[in-house]
């Protein structure tokens, strides 16, 4: 299986999980995962530990890409608009952007609960996506 971005998410037996980092000193959560110093300006921590992030969250904002993006992005032919949602992860204090599987912007609303899934991009690699929470 080829991931679109190695080390940012994993597909496991019990589902998809985002991989972020958490500062050992102050608990600040980051996605995508990062190395080095904590991004919190009030913290001098440098120990960023890999953290499995919540699989559910609520829609913070959403839109669609009604036109194909330019190269090097590989779009499906014919192009089908892609729905995107910024989802605030339950209890993590961060918002993660991703494609939405099986829902259009007409079906989404701010505050709606979504959960992680995975699906292929037009050129084949697997990426995390959001779907309606079951």
Secondary structure, 3 states (H helix, E strand, C coil): CCECCCCCEEEECCEEEEEEEEECCCCCEECCCCCCCCCCCCCCCCCEEEEECCCEEEEEEEEEECCCCCCCCCCCCCCCCEEEEEEEECCCCCEEEEEECCCCCCCCCCCCEEEEEEEECCCCCEEEEEEECC
